[in-house]
C-alpha cells in the first residue's frame, strides 16, 4: 500500500501547475520585453528557462530567446545567455546540430590539449608550480602526475558541441586534481579581446605567458562565471588554463569576444592545439596589464541594487537567481541561499520566493518546510506550493500526507484552469 500511495503522490501533481506556470511565463516574457537593456533581464531569462518542462507552448519560449539573442538593444551578456539557454532548449528537442550552430554564435573555443592530473590535495594545486608552467608545451614529455605519469593529449573537438569541455573521460583521477589545458588563437591583428571563462574549481589563466586571471574560489563550472580583457598580438597567441579541481564533474568553457564584448566566432574557430615543443612558452608570475574593454557586469550591478534596496524582494531574488546559475563564488559561502533568504525577509510568505528558497536550502529540511509553510499560509490554494509540500512529505516517508497534498494541488490547478 505505501508504494501505491507514493506512486499516486508522484502522479497527481504532473499536470497540477500547467495553468499557473503559463501565466508566470507570460508575465516574464512581457517583463523581458521592457528590460532587455538592463541587468535585470538576466535573472528573468533564467526564471523563464526554469519553467521549460511545464510550459505548454515551448516553441514560443524558444522564439522569445531567439528574438532577445538577435536584438542589438539587448546587453551583450543578456544576448549571450539567451543563446546559451536557446541551445539547451534545442538539445532537449533533439536538435543537436541546431544547438551547436546556436552556440557557435557566442564564439566558444573547442580546440584544446590537456595534461594531468597533478595533485591538488588540500587545495594546494593552484599555487603549486608544475612542469607545464616551467617547461611550456612539449608533446613528447612525460611527467610524474597524481597516481601515474602524465603527458599532453589533444582532445577531439566534436566532443564539445556546446562549448563545455568535459574532462571526465580525459583525466583520471579527477578528484583533488590539477589539470592544464592549452590552445593557440590566431589573430589577424593586434587587438583587445575579452575572455569569458567558467571552470570547476580554482583557476589561473595565462595568455602569451602572462598571468591574466586568477580565481581562487572553488565551484562547479558554469557558463560565463568570469570575464576579463586581454591583449592579443597579430599572429599566434598561446592560452594556458590551470584548473585546480576538487570534487564533482571536472571541466571548463572559454569563449572569445572583442573589446565591446561582441563574440568573435572567427577568432574562436582559429583556435588549434599547440603544434610542437615551444608552441607554449614557460609562464611568468607577474600579472599582465589589463587593457580597457566594455564588459558588462550584471552580477556587480545586481549586487549593488540589492545593497541599496534591502526591502526590495525582487532585487534580492534577482541577485540570488544569478548567483545560483553562475556559481562564481566558493561553494562553502552559499551566497545564493543567503540572497534568497533576504528576499524572503523582504516579502515573507510570497509563494514564488518561498518556493525558490526551499529549493536553494539543500541542507536543512526544517528550514525548507518552514519556507513552504509560510507560502501555504499566504496562499492555501497555490498549486505549486501544494505540490512541493507533497514532494516534501514523500521525501520523509509520509505517503498519506503526500497524497493529500497532491490531491489538493490537482484540485487547485483545476480551479485555476476554469477561472
C-alpha positions as CSV (number, residue, x, y, z in Angstrom):
1,X,0.0,0.0,0.0
2,X,2.7,2.6,0.8
3,X,4.3,2.1,-2.6
4,X,1.0,2.7,-4.3
5,X,0.4,5.8,-2.4
6,X,3.9,7.0,-3.2
7,X,3.2,6.5,-6.9
8,X,-0.1,8.3,-6.5
9,X,1.6,11.2,-4.8
10,X,4.1,11.4,-7.7
11,X,1.5,11.1,-10.5
12,X,-1.2,13.5,-9.2
13,X,0.8,16.7,-9.5
14,X,2.0,16.0,-13.0
15,X,-0.5,18.4,-14.6
16,X,-1.1,20.4,-11.5
17,X,0.7,23.6,-12.3
18,X,0.3,23.9,-16.0
19,X,-2.1,26.9,-15.9
20,X,-0.2,28.9,-13.3
21,X,3.1,28.2,-14.9
22,X,1.9,29.5,-18.3
23,X,0.7,32.7,-16.5
24,X,4.2,33.1,-15.0
25,X,5.8,32.5,-18.4
26,X,3.6,35.2,-20.0
27,X,4.4,37.7,-17.2
28,X,8.1,37.0,-17.5
29,X,8.0,37.3,-21.3
30,X,6.3,40.7,-21.1
31,X,8.7,41.9,-18.5
32,X,11.7,40.8,-20.6
33,X,10.4,42.9,-23.5
34,X,10.9,46.1,-21.4
35,X,14.2,45.2,-19.6
36,X,16.4,43.7,-22.3
37,X,18.9,46.6,-21.8
38,X,19.0,46.0,-18.0
39,X,20.9,43.6,-15.8
40,X,17.5,42.5,-14.5
41,X,16.8,40.8,-17.8
42,X,19.4,38.1,-17.0
43,X,17.6,36.6,-13.9
44,X,14.3,36.8,-15.8
45,X,15.8,34.7,-18.6
46,X,16.9,32.1,-16.1
47,X,13.5,32.2,-14.4
48,X,11.8,31.6,-17.7
49,X,14.1,28.8,-18.6
50,X,13.4,27.1,-15.3
51,X,9.7,26.7,-16.4
52,X,10.6,24.9,-19.6
53,X,9.4,21.5,-18.6
54,X,5.9,22.8,-17.7
55,X,5.3,25.5,-20.3
56,X,2.5,24.5,-22.8
57,X,4.0,26.4,-25.7
58,X,7.7,25.7,-25.6
59,X,8.3,26.8,-29.2
60,X,7.0,30.3,-28.3
61,X,9.6,30.4,-25.5
62,X,12.3,29.3,-27.9
63,X,11.3,32.1,-30.3
64,X,11.5,34.6,-27.5
65,X,15.1,33.6,-26.7
66,X,15.8,33.9,-30.5
67,X,14.5,37.4,-30.5
68,X,16.4,38.5,-27.5
69,X,19.6,36.9,-28.8
70,X,19.3,38.9,-32.1
71,X,18.2,42.2,-30.5
72,X,21.0,44.7,-30.7
73,X,19.3,46.8,-28.0
74,X,19.9,44.0,-25.5
75,X,23.0,43.9,-23.4
76,X,25.8,41.6,-24.7
77,X,25.6,39.4,-21.6
78,X,21.9,39.1,-21.9
79,X,22.2,38.1,-25.6
80,X,24.8,35.5,-24.8
81,X,22.7,34.0,-22.0
82,X,19.7,33.8,-24.4
83,X,21.8,31.9,-26.9
84,X,23.1,29.6,-24.2
85,X,19.6,28.8,-23.0
86,X,18.2,28.5,-26.5
87,X,20.9,25.9,-27.3
88,X,19.8,23.9,-24.3
89,X,16.2,24.0,-25.5
90,X,17.4,22.7,-28.9
91,X,19.2,19.8,-27.2
92,X,16.0,19.0,-25.2
93,X,14.1,18.8,-28.5
94,X,16.7,16.6,-30.1
95,X,18.0,19.4,-32.4
96,X,21.7,18.7,-31.8
97,X,23.1,20.3,-35.0
98,X,21.0,23.4,-34.4
99,X,22.2,23.6,-30.8
100,X,25.8,23.6,-32.0
101,X,25.1,26.3,-34.6
102,X,23.4,28.4,-31.9
103,X,26.4,28.1,-29.5
104,X,28.8,28.9,-32.4
105,X,27.4,32.5,-32.3
106,X,28.9,33.1,-28.8
107,X,32.4,32.0,-30.0
108,X,33.4,29.1,-27.8
109,X,36.9,27.7,-28.1
110,X,36.8,23.9,-28.7
111,X,40.5,23.1,-29.7
112,X,42.4,22.0,-26.6
113,X,45.3,19.9,-25.5
114,X,45.3,18.8,-21.8
115,X,47.7,17.3,-19.3
116,X,47.1,16.0,-15.9
117,X,46.2,15.1,-13.3
118,X,48.7,16.6,-11.0
119,X,48.0,16.8,-7.2
120,X,45.6,19.2,-5.6
121,X,45.3,17.8,-2.1
122,X,44.4,20.4,0.5
123,X,43.6,22.9,-2.4
124,X,47.3,23.5,-2.8
125,X,47.4,22.8,-6.6
126,X,46.6,26.3,-7.8
127,X,49.8,27.8,-6.4
128,X,52.0,24.7,-6.9
129,X,54.2,25.1,-9.9
130,X,54.1,22.0,-12.1
131,X,56.2,21.4,-15.3
132,X,53.7,22.9,-17.8
133,X,54.4,26.3,-16.2
134,X,58.2,25.9,-16.2
135,X,58.7,23.9,-19.4
136,X,55.8,25.0,-21.6
137,X,54.3,22.7,-24.1
138,X,56.3,19.6,-25.0
139,X,54.2,16.8,-26.7
140,X,57.0,14.2,-26.2
141,X,57.5,14.9,-22.4
142,X,56.2,12.8,-19.6
143,X,55.9,14.0,-16.0
144,X,55.0,12.4,-12.7
145,X,51.4,13.1,-12.0
146,X,48.8,12.1,-9.5
147,X,48.9,8.3,-9.3
148,X,50.5,7.9,-12.8
149,X,52.7,9.6,-15.4
150,X,51.0,12.3,-17.5
151,X,51.6,13.8,-20.9
152,X,49.9,16.3,-23.3
153,X,46.9,14.9,-25.3
154,X,44.8,16.6,-27.9
155,X,41.0,16.4,-27.2
156,X,38.5,15.8,-30.0
157,X,36.7,19.0,-30.8
158,X,33.5,17.2,-31.8
159,X,33.1,16.0,-28.2
160,X,32.3,19.6,-27.1
161,X,29.4,20.7,-29.3
162,X,28.0,23.2,-26.7
163,X,31.4,24.6,-25.8
164,X,31.7,22.9,-22.4
165,X,35.0,20.9,-22.3
166,X,34.1,17.9,-20.2
167,X,37.2,16.4,-18.7
168,X,35.5,13.4,-17.1
169,X,36.9,10.9,-19.5
170,X,40.1,12.7,-20.3
171,X,41.6,12.9,-16.8
172,X,41.7,10.3,-14.0
173,X,41.6,10.5,-11.1
174,X,39.8,13.9,-11.3
175,X,39.1,14.4,-7.6
176,X,41.5,16.8,-5.9
177,X,43.5,17.1,-9.1
178,X,45.2,19.9,-11.0
179,X,44.8,20.0,-14.8
180,X,46.2,22.2,-17.5
181,X,44.6,23.0,-20.9
182,X,46.3,24.8,-23.8
183,X,45.2,26.3,-27.1
184,X,46.5,28.8,-29.6
185,X,44.4,31.6,-31.0
186,X,45.4,33.2,-34.3
187,X,44.5,36.9,-34.6
188,X,44.8,38.8,-37.9
189,X,45.8,41.9,-35.9
190,X,46.9,43.1,-32.5
191,X,43.7,43.6,-30.5
192,X,42.0,43.6,-27.2
193,X,39.8,40.6,-26.5
194,X,37.5,39.6,-23.7
195,X,37.7,36.0,-22.5
196,X,34.7,34.5,-20.7
197,X,35.6,31.5,-18.6
198,X,33.7,29.0,-16.5
199,X,35.6,26.2,-14.6
200,X,35.1,23.6,-12.0
201,X,37.5,24.7,-9.3
202,X,40.0,27.5,-8.8
203,X,41.8,28.7,-11.9
204,X,44.7,30.7,-13.4
205,X,44.9,31.8,-17.0
206,X,48.0,32.9,-18.9
207,X,48.0,34.5,-22.4
208,X,51.3,34.5,-24.2
209,X,53.0,33.5,-20.9
210,X,51.5,36.4,-18.9
211,X,49.1,35.9,-16.0
212,X,45.8,37.5,-16.9
213,X,43.4,35.9,-14.4
214,X,43.3,34.1,-11.1
215,X,40.2,32.9,-9.4
216,X,40.8,31.1,-6.0
217,X,37.1,30.2,-5.4
218,X,36.2,26.5,-5.7
219,X,32.9,26.0,-7.5
220,X,31.3,23.9,-10.3
221,X,31.7,25.0,-13.9
222,X,29.1,27.4,-15.2
223,X,28.9,29.4,-18.3
224,X,30.4,32.9,-18.2
225,X,31.5,32.8,-14.5
226,X,34.1,35.5,-15.2
227,X,35.1,37.9,-17.9
228,X,38.3,39.8,-18.4
229,X,40.2,41.7,-21.1
230,X,43.5,40.5,-22.5
231,X,45.9,41.8,-25.2
232,X,46.3,39.6,-28.3
233,X,49.1,40.2,-30.8
234,X,49.0,39.7,-34.5
235,X,49.6,36.0,-35.2
236,X,49.6,33.2,-32.7
237,X,48.6,33.7,-29.1
238,X,49.0,30.9,-26.6
239,X,46.4,30.4,-23.9
240,X,47.1,28.2,-20.8
241,X,44.4,27.5,-18.3
242,X,45.1,25.8,-15.0
243,X,42.3,24.1,-13.2
244,X,42.6,23.1,-9.5
245,X,39.6,20.8,-9.3
246,X,38.1,19.4,-6.1
247,X,35.0,17.2,-6.4
248,X,32.3,16.7,-8.9
249,X,32.4,16.9,-12.6
250,X,35.7,18.4,-14.0
251,X,35.5,20.7,-17.0
252,X,35.5,24.3,-18.3
253,X,34.4,26.6,-21.0
254,X,36.1,29.6,-22.7
255,X,34.7,31.9,-25.3
256,X,36.2,34.9,-27.1
257,X,34.7,38.4,-27.6
258,X,36.1,41.8,-28.8
259,X,36.7,44.8,-26.7
260,X,32.9,45.7,-26.8
261,X,32.1,42.2,-25.6
262,X,30.7,41.1,-29.0
263,X,31.5,37.5,-29.8
264,X,34.2,36.9,-32.4
265,X,33.5,33.4,-34.0
266,X,36.3,33.8,-36.5
267,X,38.8,34.1,-33.6
268,X,37.3,31.1,-31.8
269,X,37.5,28.9,-34.9
270,X,41.1,29.9,-35.5
271,X,42.0,28.0,-32.3
272,X,44.2,25.0,-32.7
273,X,46.1,22.7,-30.4
274,X,49.8,23.8,-29.9
275,X,51.8,22.4,-32.7
276,X,55.1,21.3,-31.1
277,X,57.7,22.0,-28.4
278,X,57.9,25.7,-27.7
279,X,54.4,26.5,-29.0
280,X,53.6,27.3,-25.4
281,X,56.3,29.1,-23.6
282,X,57.0,29.0,-19.9
283,X,54.8,31.3,-17.9
284,X,55.6,34.4,-15.9
285,X,54.1,35.0,-12.5
286,X,53.7,38.8,-12.8
287,X,50.2,39.8,-13.8
288,X,49.8,41.3,-17.3
289,X,48.5,44.8,-17.8
290,X,44.7,44.8,-18.1
291,X,43.6,46.6,-21.3
292,X,40.4,48.7,-21.3
293,X,37.2,47.0,-22.5
294,X,33.5,47.4,-22.3
295,X,32.5,44.3,-20.3
296,X,29.1,44.4,-18.6
297,X,29.0,43.2,-15.0
298,X,25.4,42.1,-14.4
299,X,26.3,40.4,-11.1
300,X,28.0,43.6,-9.8
301,X,25.0,45.7,-10.8
302,X,22.5,43.3,-9.2
303,X,24.6,43.1,-6.1
304,X,24.7,46.9,-5.8
305,X,20.9,47.1,-6.4
306,X,20.3,44.6,-3.6
307,X,22.6,46.5,-1.3
308,X,20.9,49.9,-2.0
309,X,17.3,48.4,-1.7
310,X,17.3,45.8,1.1
311,X,13.5,45.9,1.3
312,X,13.1,45.2,-2.4
313,X,12.3,41.5,-2.6
314,X,12.8,41.3,-6.3
315,X,16.2,43.0,-6.1
316,X,17.3,40.4,-3.6
317,X,15.9,37.5,-5.6
318,X,17.4,38.8,-8.9
319,X,20.8,38.6,-7.2
320,X,20.1,35.1,-5.8
321,X,19.0,33.7,-9.2
322,X,22.2,34.9,-11.0
323,X,24.4,33.7,-8.1
324,X,22.6,30.3,-8.3
325,X,23.0,30.0,-12.0
326,X,26.6,31.3,-12.4
327,X,28.0,29.9,-9.1
328,X,31.1,32.2,-9.2
329,X,31.7,32.0,-5.5
330,X,33.3,29.4,-3.3
331,X,30.7,26.8,-2.6
332,X,31.0,27.0,1.1
333,X,29.8,30.6,1.1
334,X,26.3,29.7,-0.1
335,X,25.7,33.2,-1.4
336,X,22.6,32.4,-3.5
337,X,20.9,30.9,-0.5
338,X,21.7,34.0,1.7
339,X,20.4,36.4,-1.0
340,X,17.2,34.4,-1.3
341,X,16.8,34.5,2.5
342,X,16.9,38.3,2.2
343,X,14.2,38.1,-0.4
344,X,12.1,36.1,1.9
345,X,12.7,38.6,4.7
346,X,11.5,41.4,2.4
347,X,8.4,39.5,1.3
348,X,7.6,36.8,3.8
349,X,5.2,34.2,2.5
350,X,5.4,35.2,-1.1
351,X,4.8,31.8,-2.8
352,X,7.4,32.2,-5.6
353,X,10.1,33.5,-3.3
354,X,9.5,30.9,-0.6
355,X,9.4,28.1,-3.3
356,X,12.8,29.2,-4.5
357,X,14.1,29.4,-1.0
358,X,13.0,25.8,-0.3
359,X,14.9,24.7,-3.4
360,X,18.1,26.6,-2.5
361,X,18.1,25.3,1.1
362,X,19.6,21.9,0.4
363,X,20.9,21.1,3.9
364,X,18.2,21.9,6.4
365,X,14.9,20.1,5.9
366,X,13.2,22.0,8.7
367,X,14.0,25.3,7.0
368,X,12.8,24.0,3.7
369,X,9.5,23.0,5.3
370,X,9.2,26.4,7.1
371,X,9.5,28.2,3.8
372,X,6.8,26.2,2.2
373,X,4.5,26.5,5.2
374,X,4.9,30.3,5.1
375,X,3.9,30.2,1.4
376,X,0.9,28.0,2.2
377,X,-0.3,30.3,4.9
378,X,-0.2,33.2,2.4
379,X,-2.0,31.2,-0.3
380,X,-3.6,27.9,0.6
381,X,-4.6,27.3,-3.0
382,X,-1.2,27.7,-4.7
383,X,-0.8,24.5,-6.7
384,X,3.0,24.7,-6.9
385,X,3.3,25.1,-3.1
386,X,1.0,22.2,-2.5
387,X,2.9,20.1,-5.0
388,X,6.2,21.0,-3.3
389,X,4.7,20.1,0.1
390,X,3.6,16.7,-1.3
391,X,7.1,16.0,-2.5
392,X,8.5,17.1,0.9
393,X,6.1,14.7,2.7
394,X,7.0,11.9,0.3
395,X,10.7,12.6,0.9
396,X,10.1,12.0,4.6
397,X,8.2,8.8,4.1
398,X,4.7,10.2,4.8
399,X,2.9,8.7,1.8
400,X,-0.6,9.6,3.1
401,X,0.4,13.2,3.7
402,X,2.0,13.4,0.2
403,X,-1.2,12.0,-1.3
404,X,-3.4,14.6,0.5
405,X,-1.2,17.5,-0.7
406,X,-1.0,16.1,-4.2
407,X,-4.8,15.9,-4.4
408,X,-5.1,19.5,-3.1
409,X,-2.6,20.6,-5.8
410,X,-4.6,18.9,-8.5
411,X,-7.8,20.5,-7.3
412,X,-6.2,23.9,-7.0
413,X,-4.8,23.7,-10.5
414,X,-8.2,22.7,-11.9
415,X,-9.9,25.6,-10.2
416,X,-7.3,27.9,-11.7
417,X,-7.9,26.5,-15.2
418,X,-11.6,27.2,-15.1
419,X,-11.0,30.7,-13.8
